[in-house]
Amino acid sequence: MPPRPRRKRPGRQGELNEAAHLADRLQAAGYTKRDIARIINRDPSLVSQFYTKNKGAAFVTALHDVLTAVETGGITDLPELAAIAARHITRRTTSSGARARVRTKAVLITPTGSGTGRVGAQAIASGSARLRPLIAEAARQGLRLAFTVRLAKTAYVHPSGSRTDSPGIRRDVIQRADHTEERSYGSAQTGGFDATDFARRVDAAGGDVTAAVHQWLVETGRIHPDAQIIHLEVRTWRPR
């Protein structure tokens, strides 16, 4: 029996859908995937799914008009481009005709101030956007926070278990079989960090939580500048 032919996967080069082609042209004009996401008022992960999951058909007309505005009209301002795109973007509706709610992961902070958010490699690459509301709400409530990062062992400046790296943390460093380590920074016992300060850092980084955490780790001499975060967890609590 001859082998069954492999199904073609959307997203391979040469098989990109129209939304991905338009996104490529916008990137060639100097815009990032994050910029494109802001223009169409969606999460950056959706733009990545133009390539990986063949999504984006609903945004083709909007992206086409935006590209025309950039290439022909010389318009470069993101809010102005977003206004152009908005003319052709409508929210999904329910069977009753009502506007459907945007599907997002709920960020929960309990009455005691306890909250946790985790992101992996794909979300980190797009700035860990889902963690931003958690940090913003923690800042609004005056909470404390701590975080855990996972990087390659060689990305850290200090050796495993160094008290210089994370003083007061009694947890062992978690070492993985893929030569990465998880290290925690801040805890309820040591007081953690001011969520308001971290919210300011995130805002200064344009909402990029990954970049804000990476910058703090570099500034405080904990990781090398070229290090790549591959896992990030943020925890919050109410100070006593």
Accessible surface in RSA format (square Angstrom, percent):
REM  Atomic radii and reference values for relative SASA: ProtOr
REM  Chains: A
REM  Algorithm: Lee & Richards
REM  Probe-radius: 1.40
REM  Slices: 20
REM RES _ NUM      All-atoms   Total-Side   Main-Chain    Non-polar    All polar
REM                ABS   REL    ABS   REL    ABS   REL    ABS   REL    ABS   REL
RES MET A   1   218.28 113.0 136.95  90.6  81.33 193.7 107.25  91.2 111.03 147.1
RES PRO A   2   111.27  81.1  98.19  89.5  13.07  47.5 105.06  86.7   6.20  38.6
RES PRO A   3   126.50  92.2 103.14  94.0  23.36  84.9 113.77  93.9  12.73  79.1
RES ARG A   4   206.73  86.8 185.62  94.6  21.11  50.3  62.72  85.7 144.01  87.3
RES PRO A   5   124.75  90.9 100.64  91.7  24.11  87.6 112.03  92.5  12.72  79.1
RES ARG A   6   226.98  95.3 198.87 101.4  28.11  66.9  76.73 104.9 150.25  91.1
RES ARG A   7   220.45  92.6 200.72 102.3  19.74  47.0  83.69 114.4 136.77  82.9
RES LYS A   8   164.99  80.5 141.55  86.8  23.45  55.8  86.55  77.9  78.44  83.6
RES ARG A   9   168.29  70.7 167.29  85.3   1.00   2.4  41.87  57.2 126.41  76.6
RES PRO A  10    63.10  46.0  50.46  46.0  12.64  46.0  55.85  46.1   7.25  45.1
RES GLY A  11    22.49  27.7   0.00   N/A  22.49  27.7   4.21  11.5  18.28  40.9
RES ARG A  12   126.70  53.2 119.44  60.9   7.26  17.3  47.65  65.1  79.04  47.9
RES GLN A  13   154.75  86.5 127.14  92.9  27.61  65.7  62.43 132.9  92.32  70.0
RES GLY A  14    68.68  84.7   0.00   N/A  68.68  84.7  36.38  99.8  32.30  72.3
RES GLU A  15    70.33  40.4  48.81  36.9  21.52  51.2  35.81  69.3  34.52  28.2
RES LEU A  16    15.93   8.9   2.80   2.0  13.14  33.0   3.11   2.2  12.82  34.5
RES ASN A  17    34.45  23.8  23.28  22.5  11.17  26.9  30.40  73.2   4.04   3.9
RES GLU A  18    90.29  51.8  82.85  62.7   7.44  17.7  31.44  60.8  58.85  48.1
RES ALA A  19     0.85   0.8   0.31   0.5   0.54   1.2   0.31   0.4   0.54   1.4
RES ALA A  20     0.00   0.0   0.00   0.0   0.00   0.0   0.00   0.0   0.00   0.0
RES HIS A  21    79.94  43.7  79.21  55.1   0.72   1.8  49.10  50.6  30.84  35.9
RES LEU A  22     1.39   0.8   1.39   1.0   0.00   0.0   1.39   1.0   0.00   0.0
RES ALA A  23     0.00   0.0   0.00   0.0   0.00   0.0   0.00   0.0   0.00   0.0
RES ASP A  24    49.57  34.7  44.10  43.9   5.47  12.9  21.41  50.4  28.16  28.1
RES ARG A  25   118.05  49.6 113.57  57.9   4.49  10.7  43.72  59.7  74.33  45.1
RES LEU A  26     0.00   0.0   0.00   0.0   0.00   0.0   0.00   0.0   0.00   0.0
RES GLN A  27    59.24  33.1  43.72  32.0  15.52  37.0  17.12  36.4  42.12  31.9
RES ALA A  28    93.91  86.3  49.12  75.8  44.79 101.9  62.14  87.5  31.77  84.2
RES ALA A  29    50.32  46.3  11.61  17.9  38.71  88.0  25.04  35.3  25.28  67.0
RES GLY A  30    62.43  77.0   0.00   N/A  62.43  77.0  35.07  96.2  27.36  61.3
RES TYR A  31    23.72  11.1  19.85  11.3   3.88  10.1  18.45  13.9   5.27   6.5
RES THR A  32    75.46  53.7  71.00  72.0   4.45  10.6  72.25  97.1   3.21   4.8
RES LYS A  33    75.60  36.9  72.80  44.7   2.81   6.7  37.97  34.2  37.64  40.1
RES ARG A  34    49.42  20.7  47.23  24.1   2.19   5.2  26.81  36.6  22.61  13.7
RES ASP A  35    25.68  18.0  25.68  25.6   0.00   0.0   0.26   0.6  25.43  25.4
RES ILE A  36     0.00   0.0   0.00   0.0   0.00   0.0   0.00   0.0   0.00   0.0
RES ALA A  37     1.00   0.9   1.00   1.5   0.00   0.0   1.00   1.4   0.00   0.0
RES ARG A  38   110.52  46.4  95.08  48.5  15.44  36.8  48.87  66.8  61.64  37.4
RES ILE A  39     2.53   1.4   0.00   0.0   2.53   6.1   0.30   0.2   2.23   6.0
RES ILE A  40     0.19   0.1   0.00   0.0   0.19   0.5   0.19   0.1   0.00   0.0
RES ASN A  41   103.67  71.5  96.90  93.6   6.77  16.3  24.64  59.3  79.02  76.4
RES ARG A  42    50.43  21.2  32.34  16.5  18.09  43.1  20.80  28.4  29.63  18.0
RES ASP A  43    71.30  49.9  58.45  58.2  12.85  30.4  34.42  81.0  36.88  36.8
RES PRO A  44    14.10  10.3  13.60  12.4   0.49   1.8  13.60  11.2   0.49   3.1
RES SER A  45    34.83  29.4  33.56  44.8   1.27   2.9  18.68  39.8  16.15  22.6
RES LEU A  46    34.25  19.1  33.61  24.0   0.64   1.6  34.25  24.1   0.00   0.0
RES VAL A  47     0.00   0.0   0.00   0.0   0.00   0.0   0.00   0.0   0.00   0.0
RES SER A  48    25.46  21.5  25.01  33.4   0.45   1.0   9.83  20.9  15.63  21.9
RES GLN A  49    27.74  15.5  27.74  20.3   0.00   0.0   0.11   0.2  27.63  21.0
RES PHE A  50     0.84   0.4   0.00   0.0   0.84   2.2   0.00   0.0   0.84   2.4
RES TYR A  51    31.31  14.6  30.29  17.2   1.02   2.7  30.25  22.7   1.06   1.3
RES THR A  52    85.94  61.1  63.51  64.4  22.43  53.4  66.60  89.5  19.34  29.2
RES LYS A  53   125.62  61.3 106.02  65.1  19.60  46.7  62.21  56.0  63.42  67.6
RES ASN A  54    80.68  55.6  64.36  62.2  16.32  39.3   6.65  16.0  74.03  71.5
RES LYS A  55    95.07  46.4  89.79  55.1   5.28  12.6  53.09  47.8  41.98  44.7
RES GLY A  56     7.41   9.1   0.00   N/A   7.41   9.1   0.61   1.7   6.81  15.2
RES ALA A  57    88.74  81.6  68.05 105.0  20.69  47.1  71.41 100.6  17.33  45.9
RES ALA A  58    82.33  75.7  53.56  82.6  28.78  65.5  66.67  93.9  15.66  41.5
RES PHE A  59    17.17   8.6  17.17  10.6   0.00   0.0  17.17  10.4   0.00   0.0
RES VAL A  60    38.63  25.4  38.58  34.9   0.06   0.1  38.58  33.5   0.06   0.2
RES THR A  61    76.09  54.1  72.81  73.8   3.29   7.8  39.17  52.6  36.93  55.8
RES ALA A  62     0.21   0.2   0.00   0.0   0.21   0.5   0.00   0.0   0.21   0.6
RES LEU A  63     0.00   0.0   0.00   0.0   0.00   0.0   0.00   0.0   0.00   0.0
RES HIS A  64    95.54  52.2  95.33  66.3   0.20   0.5  57.20  59.0  38.33  44.6
RES ASP A  65    46.87  32.8  42.94  42.7   3.93   9.3   7.61  17.9  39.26  39.2
RES VAL A  66     0.00   0.0   0.00   0.0   0.00   0.0   0.00   0.0   0.00   0.0
RES LEU A  67     4.15   2.3   4.15   3.0   0.00   0.0   4.15   2.9   0.00   0.0
RES THR A  68    64.12  45.6  60.05  60.9   4.07   9.7  53.27  71.6  10.85  16.4
RES ALA A  69    12.05  11.1   5.57   8.6   6.48  14.8  11.79  16.6   0.26   0.7
RES VAL A  70    20.67  13.6  11.39  10.3   9.27  22.3  11.39   9.9   9.27  25.2
RES GLU A  71    98.65  56.6  60.42  45.7  38.23  91.0  33.24  64.3  65.41  53.4
RES THR A  72   115.54  82.2  83.93  85.1  31.62  75.3  65.99  88.6  49.55  74.9
RES GLY A  73    52.95  65.3   0.00   N/A  52.95  65.3  26.66  73.2  26.29  58.9
RES GLY A  74    54.78  67.5   0.00   N/A  54.78  67.5  31.76  87.2  23.01  51.5
RES ILE A  75    43.75  24.9  39.15  29.2   4.61  11.1  43.75  31.5   0.00   0.0
RES THR A  76    97.08  69.0  85.59  86.8  11.49  27.4  54.31  72.9  42.77  64.7
RES ASP A  77    73.97  51.8  66.55  66.2   7.42  17.5  28.20  66.4  45.77  45.6
RES LEU A  78    46.63  26.0  43.48  31.1   3.16   7.9  43.71  30.7   2.92   7.9
RES PRO A  79    95.30  69.5  81.78  74.6  13.51  49.1  88.92  73.4   6.37  39.6
RES GLU A  80    85.45  49.1  79.63  60.2   5.82  13.9  29.45  57.0  56.00  45.7
RES LEU A  81     0.00   0.0   0.00   0.0   0.00   0.0   0.00   0.0   0.00   0.0
RES ALA A  82    29.53  27.2  26.26  40.5   3.27   7.4  26.81  37.8   2.72   7.2
RES ALA A  83    57.49  52.9  45.33  70.0  12.16  27.7  51.99  73.2   5.50  14.6
RES ILE A  84    17.14   9.8  17.14  12.8   0.00   0.0  17.14  12.3   0.00   0.0
RES ALA A  85     0.00   0.0   0.00   0.0   0.00   0.0   0.00   0.0   0.00   0.0
RES ALA A  86    63.68  58.6  47.41  73.2  16.27  37.0  50.59  71.2  13.09  34.7
RES ARG A  87   176.56  74.1 137.45  70.1  39.11  93.1  57.88  79.1 118.68  71.9
RES HIS A  88    71.59  39.1  48.64  33.8  22.95  58.7  40.98  42.2  30.62  35.6
RES ILE A  89    29.81  17.0  12.92   9.6  16.90  40.7  14.25  10.3  15.56  42.2
RES THR A  90   119.51  85.0  96.87  98.2  22.64  54.0  72.23  97.0  47.28  71.5
RES ARG A  91    66.23  27.8  54.19  27.6  12.04  28.7  14.16  19.3  52.08  31.6
RES ARG A  92   124.74  52.4 112.44  57.3  12.30  29.3  74.35 101.6  50.39  30.5
RES THR A  93    89.04  63.3  63.94  64.8  25.10  59.8  35.08  47.1  53.96  81.6
RES THR A  94    61.95  44.1  48.22  48.9  13.72  32.7  55.22  74.2   6.73  10.2
RES SER A  95   131.65 111.2  80.70 107.7  50.94 117.4  60.09 128.0  71.56 100.2
RES SER A  96   100.19  84.7  57.13  76.2  43.06  99.2  56.62 120.6  43.56  61.0
RES GLY A  97    52.49  64.7   0.00   N/A  52.49  64.7  29.77  81.7  22.72  50.9
RES ALA A  98    56.24  51.7  45.38  70.0  10.86  24.7  55.41  78.0   0.83   2.2
RES ARG A  99   181.41  76.2 156.71  79.9  24.71  58.8  46.69  63.8 134.72  81.6
RES ALA A 100    12.41  11.4   7.32  11.3   5.08  11.6   8.09  11.4   4.31  11.4
RES ARG A 101   216.91  91.1 202.41 103.2  14.50  34.5  84.07 114.9 132.84  80.5
RES VAL A 102    78.67  51.8  57.41  52.0  21.27  51.2  61.64  53.6  17.03  46.2
RES ARG A 103   195.94  82.3 165.16  84.2  30.79  73.3  77.28 105.6 118.66  71.9
RES THR A 104   109.85  78.1  74.50  75.5  35.35  84.2  58.44  78.5  51.41  77.7
RES LYS A 105   148.55  72.5 128.01  78.5  20.54  48.9  89.47  80.5  59.07  62.9
RES ALA A 106   101.36  93.2  64.05  98.8  37.32  84.9  73.23 103.1  28.14  74.5
RES VAL A 107    59.61  39.2  25.51  23.1  34.09  82.2  28.62  24.9  30.99  84.0
RES LEU A 108   130.23  72.5 121.58  87.0   8.65  21.7 122.65  86.1   7.58  20.4
RES ILE A 109    26.00  14.8   3.61   2.7  22.39  54.0   3.61   2.6  22.39  60.8
RES THR A 110    45.61  32.4  42.94  43.5   2.66   6.3  43.63  58.6   1.97   3.0
RES PRO A 111   128.79  93.9 102.96  93.9  25.83  93.9 115.29  95.2  13.50  83.9
RES THR A 112    97.20  69.1  85.11  86.3  12.09  28.8  82.21 110.4  14.99  22.7
RES GLY A 113     0.00   0.0   0.00   N/A   0.00   0.0   0.00   0.0   0.00   0.0
RES SER A 114    55.03  46.5  53.55  71.5   1.49   3.4  20.22  43.0  34.82  48.8
RES GLY A 115     5.23   6.4   0.00   N/A   5.23   6.4   4.42  12.1   0.81   1.8
RES THR A 116    63.93  45.5  35.64  36.1  28.29  67.4  15.16  20.4  48.77  73.7
RES GLY A 117    13.84  17.1   0.00   N/A  13.84  17.1  13.84  38.0   0.00   0.0
RES ARG A 118   143.29  60.2 127.45  65.0  15.84  37.7  37.13  50.7 106.16  64.3
RES VAL A 119     4.15   2.7   0.00   0.0   4.15  10.0   4.15   3.6   0.00   0.0
RES GLY A 120    35.46  43.7   0.00   N/A  35.46  43.7  25.91  71.1   9.55  21.4
RES ALA A 121    67.57  62.1  55.47  85.6  12.10  27.5  56.72  79.9  10.85  28.7
RES GLN A 122   112.83  63.1 101.05  73.8  11.78  28.1  53.57 114.0  59.27  44.9
RES ALA A 123    14.25  13.1   8.88  13.7   5.37  12.2  12.31  17.3   1.94   5.1
RES ILE A 124    12.72   7.2   9.47   7.1   3.25   7.8   9.47   6.8   3.25   8.8
RES ALA A 125    93.19  85.7  49.51  76.4  43.68  99.4  60.99  85.9  32.20  85.3
RES SER A 126    21.35  18.0  13.99  18.7   7.36  17.0  17.26  36.8   4.09   5.7
RES GLY A 127     1.18   1.4   0.00   N/A   1.18   1.4   0.41   1.1   0.77   1.7
RES SER A 128     0.00   0.0   0.00   0.0   0.00   0.0   0.00   0.0   0.00   0.0
RES ALA A 129    28.26  26.0  20.49  31.6   7.77  17.7  20.84  29.3   7.43  19.7
RES ARG A 130   101.56  42.6  88.86  45.3  12.70  30.2  33.30  45.5  68.26  41.4
RES LEU A 131     1.85   1.0   1.85   1.3   0.00   0.0   1.85   1.3   0.00   0.0
RES ARG A 132    96.51  40.5  96.49  49.2   0.02   0.0  25.07  34.3  71.44  43.3
RES PRO A 133    70.41  51.3  61.40  56.0   9.01  32.8  67.47  55.7   2.94  18.3
RES LEU A 134     1.14   0.6   1.14   0.8   0.00   0.0   1.14   0.8   0.00   0.0
RES ILE A 135     3.15   1.8   3.15   2.3   0.00   0.0   3.15   2.3   0.00   0.0
RES ALA A 136    52.70  48.5  45.49  70.2   7.22  16.4  47.30  66.6   5.40  14.3
RES GLU A 137    51.62  29.6  49.30  37.3   2.31   5.5  24.90  48.2  26.72  21.8
RES ALA A 138     0.00   0.0   0.00   0.0   0.00   0.0   0.00   0.0   0.00   0.0
RES ALA A 139    20.81  19.1  10.48  16.2  10.33  23.5  10.82  15.2   9.99  26.5
RES ARG A 140   176.47  74.1 140.26  71.5  36.21  86.2  74.07 101.2 102.40  62.1
RES GLN A 141    52.96  29.6  30.28  22.1  22.68  54.0  19.20  40.9  33.75  25.6
RES GLY A 142    42.92  52.9   0.00   N/A  42.92  52.9  29.27  80.3  13.65  30.6
RES LEU A 143     0.69   0.4   0.00   0.0   0.69   1.7   0.00   0.0   0.69   1.9
RES ARG A 144    66.47  27.9  66.47  33.9   0.00   0.0  12.45  17.0  54.02  32.7
RES LEU A 145     1.48   0.8   1.48   1.1   0.00   0.0   1.48   1.0   0.00   0.0
RES ALA A 146     0.31   0.3   0.31   0.5   0.00   0.0   0.31   0.4   0.00   0.0
RES PHE A 147     1.27   0.6   1.27   0.8   0.00   0.0   1.27   0.8   0.00   0.0
RES THR A 148    13.47   9.6  13.47  13.7   0.00   0.0   9.88  13.3   3.59   5.4
RES VAL A 149     0.00   0.0   0.00   0.0   0.00   0.0   0.00   0.0   0.00   0.0
RES ARG A 150    54.15  22.7  54.15  27.6   0.00   0.0   0.79   1.1  53.36  32.3
RES LEU A 151     0.00   0.0   0.00   0.0   0.00   0.0   0.00   0.0   0.00   0.0
RES ALA A 152    43.51  40.0  41.78  64.5   1.73   3.9  41.78  58.8   1.73   4.6
RES LYS A 153    78.83  38.5  67.73  41.6  11.10  26.4  33.99  30.6  44.84  47.8
RES THR A 154   121.15  86.2 101.57 103.0  19.58  46.7  88.33 118.6  32.82  49.6
RES ALA A 155    11.23  10.3   5.75   8.9   5.48  12.5  11.23  15.8   0.00   0.0
RES TYR A 156    10.90   5.1   0.48   0.3  10.42  27.1   0.48   0.4  10.42  12.8
RES VAL A 157    69.24  45.6  44.20  40.0  25.04  60.3  44.90  39.0  24.34  66.0
RES HIS A 158    45.11  24.7  41.99  29.2   3.12   8.0  23.73  24.5  21.39  24.9
RES PRO A 159   100.00  72.9  88.04  80.3  11.96  43.5  99.63  82.3   0.38   2.3
RES SER A 160    52.70  44.5  26.74  35.7  25.95  59.8  20.39  43.4  32.31  45.3
RES GLY A 161    58.58  72.2   0.00   N/A  58.58  72.2  34.86  95.7  23.72  53.1
RES SER A 162    26.18  22.1  10.35  13.8  15.83  36.5  13.80  29.4  12.38  17.3
RES ARG A 163   145.23  61.0 137.16  69.9   8.07  19.2  72.67  99.3  72.56  44.0
RES THR A 164    95.99  68.3  76.69  77.7  19.30  46.0  49.74  66.8  46.24  69.9
RES ASP A 165     3.25   2.3   3.25   3.2   0.00   0.0   0.70   1.6   2.56   2.6
RES SER A 166    18.37  15.5  12.17  16.2   6.20  14.3  12.74  27.1   5.63   7.9
RES PRO A 167    75.14  54.8  66.17  60.3   8.98  32.6  66.37  54.8   8.77  54.5
RES GLY A 168    21.47  26.5   0.00   N/A  21.47  26.5  13.55  37.2   7.92  17.7
RES ILE A 169    28.84  16.4  10.79   8.0  18.05  43.5  11.94   8.6  16.90  45.9
RES ARG A 170   185.27  77.8 156.35  79.7  28.91  68.8  84.72 115.8 100.55  60.9
RES ARG A 171   141.27  59.3 120.67  61.5  20.61  49.1  66.32  90.6  74.96  45.4
RES ASP A 172   128.85  90.3 110.22 109.7  18.63  44.0  34.29  80.7  94.55  94.3
RES VAL A 173    37.62  24.8  17.64  16.0  19.98  48.1  19.73  17.1  17.88  48.5
RES ILE A 174    85.53  48.7  81.86  61.0   3.66   8.8  85.52  61.6   0.00   0.0
RES GLN A 175   100.00  55.9  70.82  51.8  29.19  69.5  18.30  39.0  81.70  62.0
RES ARG A 176    93.71  39.3  84.55  43.1   9.15  21.8  16.18  22.1  77.53  47.0
RES ALA A 177   108.40  99.7  69.02 106.5  39.38  89.6  82.17 115.7  26.23  69.5
RES ASP A 178    79.77  55.9  56.59  56.3  23.17  54.8  46.36 109.1  33.41  33.3
RES HIS A 179   132.13  72.2 130.54  90.7   1.59   4.1  89.78  92.5  42.35  49.3
RES THR A 180     9.46   6.7   9.46   9.6   0.00   0.0   9.46  12.7   0.00   0.0
RES GLU A 181     3.95   2.3   3.95   3.0   0.00   0.0   0.11   0.2   3.84   3.1
RES GLU A 182    20.15  11.6  17.43  13.2   2.72   6.5   1.06   2.1  19.09  15.6
RES ARG A 183     9.71   4.1   6.77   3.4   2.94   7.0   5.77   7.9   3.93   2.4
RES SER A 184    16.97  14.3  11.50  15.4   5.46  12.6   1.22   2.6  15.74  22.1
RES TYR A 185     2.91   1.4   2.19   1.2   0.72   1.9   2.91   2.2   0.00   0.0
RES GLY A 186    10.78  13.3   0.00   N/A  10.78  13.3   5.33  14.6   5.45  12.2
RES SER A 187    10.19   8.6   6.39   8.5   3.80   8.8   9.32  19.8   0.87   1.2
RES ALA A 188    62.05  57.1  38.47  59.4  23.58  53.6  38.63  54.4  23.43  62.1
RES GLN A 189   159.41  89.1 120.41  88.0  39.00  92.9  64.16 136.6  95.25  72.2
RES THR A 190    70.08  49.8  31.86  32.3  38.23  91.1  37.04  49.7  33.04  50.0
RES GLY A 191    29.54  36.4   0.00   N/A  29.54  36.4  28.50  78.2   1.05   2.3
RES GLY A 192    15.34  18.9   0.00   N/A  15.34  18.9   1.07   2.9  14.27  32.0
RES PHE A 193    46.01  23.0  43.64  27.0   2.36   6.1  46.01  27.9   0.00   0.0
RES ASP A 194    59.34  41.6  55.35  55.1   3.99   9.4  16.04  37.7  43.31  43.2
RES ALA A 195     0.03   0.0   0.03   0.0   0.00   0.0   0.03   0.0   0.00   0.0
RES THR A 196    42.42  30.2  42.31  42.9   0.11   0.3  31.56  42.4  10.87  16.4
RES ASP A 197    58.55  41.0  58.55  58.3   0.00   0.0  13.55  31.9  45.01  44.9
RES PHE A 198     3.32   1.7   3.32   2.1   0.00   0.0   3.32   2.0   0.00   0.0
RES ALA A 199    15.11  13.9  13.65  21.1   1.46   3.3  14.84  20.9   0.27   0.7
RES ARG A 200   150.62  63.2 145.02  73.9   5.60  13.3  63.43  86.7  87.19  52.8
RES ARG A 201    61.49  25.8  56.27  28.7   5.22  12.4  19.08  26.1  42.41  25.7
RES VAL A 202     2.13   1.4   2.13   1.9   0.00   0.0   2.13   1.8   0.00   0.0
RES ASP A 203    86.39  60.5  69.70  69.4  16.70  39.5  26.37  62.1  60.03  59.9
RES ALA A 204    94.31  86.7  49.85  76.9  44.46 101.1  62.90  88.6  31.41  83.2
RES ALA A 205    31.36  28.8   5.92   9.1  25.45  57.9  18.92  26.6  12.44  33.0
RES GLY A 206    37.58  46.3   0.00   N/A  37.58  46.3  32.68  89.7   4.90  11.0
RES GLY A 207     3.96   4.9   0.00   N/A   3.96   4.9   1.51   4.1   2.45   5.5
RES ASP A 208    30.62  21.4  30.62  30.5   0.00   0.0   3.91   9.2  26.71  26.6
RES VAL A 209     0.00   0.0   0.00   0.0   0.00   0.0   0.00   0.0   0.00   0.0
RES THR A 210    20.63  14.7  20.63  20.9   0.00   0.0  20.63  27.7   0.00   0.0
RES ALA A 211    43.43  39.9  33.85  52.2   9.58  21.8  40.24  56.7   3.19   8.5
RES ALA A 212     0.34   0.3   0.00   0.0   0.34   0.8   0.27   0.4   0.06   0.2
RES VAL A 213     1.91   1.3   1.91   1.7   0.00   0.0   1.91   1.7   0.00   0.0
RES HIS A 214    39.00  21.3  39.00  27.1   0.00   0.0  25.30  26.1  13.69  15.9
RES GLN A 215    90.01  50.3  86.80  63.4   3.21   7.6  23.15  49.3  66.86  50.7
RES TRP A 216    23.64   9.5  23.64  11.4   0.00   0.0   8.37   4.5  15.27  24.8
RES LEU A 217     0.00   0.0   0.00   0.0   0.00   0.0   0.00   0.0   0.00   0.0
RES VAL A 218    47.21  31.1  36.89  33.4  10.31  24.9  36.89  32.1  10.31  28.0
RES GLU A 219   102.78  59.0  63.33  47.9  39.45  93.9  42.09  81.4  60.69  49.6
RES THR A 220    57.22  40.7  29.98  30.4  27.24  64.9  39.50  53.1  17.72  26.8
RES GLY A 221    32.66  40.3   0.00   N/A  32.66  40.3  30.71  84.3   1.95   4.4
RES ARG A 222    34.34  14.4  34.34  17.5   0.00   0.0   1.16   1.6  33.18  20.1
RES ILE A 223     3.52   2.0   0.00   0.0   3.52   8.5   0.00   0.0   3.52   9.5
RES HIS A 224    76.15  41.6  75.78  52.7   0.36   0.9  46.02  47.4  30.13  35.1
RES PRO A 225   101.31  73.8  86.80  79.1  14.51  52.7  87.54  72.3  13.77  85.6
RES ASP A 226   117.58  82.4  98.01  97.5  19.57  46.3  49.50 116.5  68.08  67.9
RES ALA A 227     7.15   6.6   0.00   0.0   7.15  16.3   5.38   7.6   1.77   4.7
RES GLN A 228   133.13  74.4 126.16  92.2   6.97  16.6  49.32 105.0  83.81  63.6
RES ILE A 229     9.82   5.6   0.12   0.1   9.70  23.4   0.12   0.1   9.70  26.3
RES ILE A 230    63.69  36.2  56.29  41.9   7.40  17.8  56.92  41.0   6.77  18.4
RES HIS A 231    38.06  20.8  38.06  26.5   0.00   0.0  20.99  21.6  17.07  19.9
RES LEU A 232     0.00   0.0   0.00   0.0   0.00   0.0   0.00   0.0   0.00   0.0
RES GLU A 233    25.38  14.6  25.38  19.2   0.00   0.0   0.12   0.2  25.26  20.6
RES VAL A 234     2.62   1.7   2.62   2.4   0.00   0.0   2.62   2.3   0.00   0.0
RES ARG A 235    43.96  18.5  43.96  22.4   0.00   0.0  35.59  48.6   8.37   5.1
RES THR A 236     5.31   3.8   0.00   0.0   5.31  12.6   0.00   0.0   5.31   8.0
RES TRP A 237    45.05  18.1  45.05  21.8   0.00   0.0  40.46  21.6   4.59   7.5
RES ARG A 238    97.89  41.1  86.43  44.1  11.46  27.3  51.06  69.8  46.83  28.4
RES PRO A 239    65.17  47.5  46.32  42.2  18.85  68.5  49.91  41.2  15.26  94.8
RES ARG A 240   284.33 119.4 207.01 105.5  77.33 184.1 112.66 154.0 171.67 104.0
END  Absolute sums over single chains surface
CHAIN  1 A    14312.0      11187.7       3124.3       7705.6       6606.4
END  Absolute sums over all chains
TOTAL         14312.0      11187.7       3124.3       7705.6       6606.4
